């Protein structure tokens, strides 16, 4: 098939280990990387996830460490691409750090699971738990301005899936759930084997290597099943936020 995947790091920030490792005690701070991925070799450029809106970490009081060279447009320039060249955006899920820069891509079809958009647009938060100051409101974890564009300004470019579907030859979206109601993984058939972009249901390699599900989950059973499926199906695994991805694949997948 000749498909290749290029990890595009966007943001370096702080994270707590109990976010990505269930019941990690005591939790401690580690460095976290937010990624986009460029899939090369299809008949149109494909981007998986677009990162976060500028300034949102500051609004939340979270630490980030600016790296100008990690700008998404600058990454595309390395491949002689403009955002307008991209034909598909695939979202693993709709948390703000995965779909915040869709504005950059005026011609791309935006591919996501129907149940993910429904959950992000009208999140089900237990009664009495959404007040300011309660951590439970983070189950929604979606930027309202971003989601409003998906159901408004971008609507004629949105492609809603109901489960598993091949988007172009060699690139398949697979519903896995777990982290969010409509989390999906992206299976890419490279010439050396199947690569899986997992989204945040597999947040880091620790989830796979230690067989511990993600600490921030919507459905724990689905999160556990997803890890088993990734181990079974994938030769190359690309978790949601692990800095080790850049060590394992400093250039592209397959190496």
C-alpha positions in Angstrom: 0.0 0.0 0.0 2.9 2.3 0.7 1.2 4.4 3.4 3.4 6.2 6.0 2.5 8.0 9.2 4.4 11.1 10.4 3.9 12.0 14.1 3.5 15.8 14.4 4.1 17.0 18.0 2.2 20.1 18.8 2.3 20.9 22.5 4.6 19.9 25.5 2.7 20.2 28.8 2.4 18.7 32.3 0.2 15.8 33.1 -0.7 13.7 36.2 -0.1 10.0 35.9 -3.5 9.1 37.3 -5.1 10.6 34.2 -3.7 7.9 32.0 -3.1 5.0 34.5 -6.1 3.9 36.4 -5.7 4.3 40.2 -2.1 5.3 40.0 -1.0 6.0 43.6 0.5 8.4 44.4 0.1 10.3 41.2 2.9 12.5 40.0 3.6 15.0 37.3 5.1 13.9 34.0 5.6 15.6 30.6 2.9 15.1 28.0 2.9 15.6 24.2 -0.2 16.4 22.1 0.0 15.1 18.6 -1.4 15.3 15.1 -0.5 12.6 12.6 0.0 13.0 8.9 -0.8 10.0 6.7 1.1 10.1 3.5 0.6 7.9 0.4 -3.1 8.0 -0.2 -4.7 10.0 -3.0 -5.2 12.9 -0.7 -3.3 14.1 2.4 -4.9 12.9 5.7 -4.5 14.4 9.1 -5.5 12.7 12.3 -6.4 15.1 15.1 -5.5 18.8 15.1 -4.5 19.7 18.6 -5.9 22.4 20.9 -7.1 26.0 20.6 -4.5 28.6 21.5 -4.7 29.8 25.0 -6.9 27.1 26.4 -4.2 25.6 28.7 -3.7 29.1 30.2 -7.5 29.4 30.8 -7.4 26.1 32.6 -4.3 27.0 34.6 -2.3 24.1 33.1 1.5 24.4 32.3 2.7 24.2 28.8 6.2 24.7 27.3 6.1 26.6 24.0 8.1 25.1 21.0 7.6 27.3 18.0 8.9 24.6 15.7 5.9 22.4 16.7 3.5 24.6 15.0 1.1 22.5 12.8 1.4 24.7 9.7 5.2 24.6 10.0 5.0 20.8 10.1 2.9 20.7 7.0 5.4 23.0 5.2 8.1 20.3 5.7 6.1 18.2 3.3 5.3 21.0 0.9 1.7 21.0 2.0 -0.7 23.8 2.8 -3.7 23.2 5.1 -6.0 23.7 2.1 -4.4 20.6 0.5 -5.6 18.2 3.2 -8.6 16.1 2.1 -9.5 14.4 5.3 -9.4 15.2 9.0 -10.0 12.2 11.2 -10.8 12.7 14.9 -10.1 10.0 17.3 -12.4 11.9 19.7 -13.6 15.4 20.4 -11.8 16.5 23.5 -10.4 20.0 23.0 -6.8 18.9 22.6 -7.7 16.7 19.5 -9.9 19.0 17.4 -9.0 22.6 18.3 -7.4 23.6 15.0 -10.0 22.4 12.5 -10.3 26.0 11.3 -7.0 25.7 9.5 -8.3 23.1 7.0 -11.0 24.7 4.8 -11.4 21.8 2.3 -11.1 18.7 4.4 -13.9 16.3 5.2 -14.1 15.8 9.0 -14.5 12.2 10.0 -15.8 11.1 13.4 -18.2 8.7 15.1 -21.8 9.8 15.3 -22.1 9.0 19.0 -19.0 11.1 19.7 -20.5 14.2 18.2 -23.8 13.5 20.0 -21.9 13.1 23.4 -19.8 16.2 22.8 -22.6 18.4 21.8 -25.0 17.3 24.6 -22.8 15.6 27.2 -24.5 13.4 29.8 -23.2 14.7 33.1 -24.8 13.4 36.3 -27.3 15.8 37.9 -25.7 18.0 40.5 -22.1 17.3 39.4 -21.6 20.0 36.8 -21.3 22.9 39.1 -18.1 25.0 38.9 -15.4 23.5 40.9 -16.5 19.9 40.5 -14.0 17.8 38.5 -16.9 15.8 37.2 -17.7 18.5 34.6 -14.4 17.5 32.9 -16.2 14.4 31.5 -17.5 16.8 28.9 -14.0 18.0 28.2 -15.0 19.6 24.9 -14.6 23.2 23.9 -18.0 24.5 23.2 -16.9 26.9 20.4 -15.2 24.0 18.6 -18.2 21.7 18.8 -20.5 24.4 17.7 -18.6 24.7 14.4 -18.9 21.0 13.8 -22.7 21.2 13.9 -22.8 24.6 12.2 -20.1 26.2 10.1 -18.3 22.9 9.2 -21.5 20.7 9.0 -21.5 20.2 5.2 -18.0 18.7 5.5 -18.7 16.4 8.5 -18.8 12.6 7.8 -20.4 10.7 10.6 -19.6 7.0 11.1 -21.6 4.3 12.9 -18.8 1.9 13.8 -16.1 0.5 11.6 -15.5 2.0 8.1 -12.6 2.3 5.6 -12.1 5.9 4.6 -9.7 5.4 1.8 -7.9 2.2 0.8 -5.7 1.2 3.7 -7.1 3.7 6.3 -9.9 2.4 8.5 -11.7 4.0 11.4 -12.6 1.5 14.2 -14.9 2.4 17.1 -13.4 1.4 20.4 -15.1 3.6 23.0 -13.7 3.5 26.5 -12.2 7.0 26.8 -15.2 8.7 25.4 -18.5 7.3 24.0 -17.4 7.6 20.4 -13.6 7.2 20.6 -12.2 5.6 17.5 -8.8 4.2 16.5 -7.3 4.7 13.0 -5.9 1.6 11.4 -3.3 2.3 8.7 -2.0 -0.5 6.5 1.7 0.3 5.9 3.9 -1.9 3.7 5.5 -3.4 6.9 2.3 -4.0 8.8 -0.7 -2.5 10.6 -0.1 0.8 12.5 -2.8 2.0 14.9 -3.4 5.6 16.0 -5.2 4.9 19.3 -6.4 8.2 20.5 -6.6 8.5 24.3 -8.1 5.1 25.1 -4.4 4.1 25.0 -2.8 7.3 26.4 0.7 6.0 26.7 2.8 2.9 26.1 2.5 2.2 29.8 -1.2 1.3 29.2 -0.2 -1.5 26.9 3.0 -2.6 28.5 1.6 -2.7 32.1 -1.9 -3.7 31.0 -3.5 -0.9 32.9 -6.5 1.0 31.3 -6.6 4.8 31.1 -7.5 6.6 34.2 -9.9 9.0 32.5 -12.6 6.8 31.0 -16.2 6.8 30.0 -16.6 3.0 29.9 -14.0 0.9 31.7 -14.9 -2.4 30.1 -14.5 -0.9 26.6 -11.2 0.7 27.6 -9.9 -2.7 28.7 -11.2 -4.4 25.5 -9.5 -1.7 23.4 -6.1 -2.4 24.8 -6.5 -6.1 24.1 -7.5 -5.4 20.6 -4.6 -3.1 19.9 -2.1 -5.7 21.2 -3.7 -8.3 18.9 -4.1 -6.1 15.8 -1.2 -3.7 15.6 2.4 -4.0 14.7 3.0 -0.3 15.3 1.1 1.5 18.1 0.8 5.3 18.4 -0.7 6.3 21.7 -2.5 9.6 22.4 0.1 11.5 24.3 3.3 9.6 25.0 6.7 11.5 24.5 8.2 8.1 23.8 6.5 8.1 20.4 9.2 10.6 19.2 11.9 8.2 20.4 10.4 5.2 18.8 9.5 7.0 15.6 11.6 10.1 15.2 10.8 10.4 11.5 7.9 8.2 10.4 6.0 4.9 10.8 7.1 2.4 9.7 10.7 3.4 10.7 
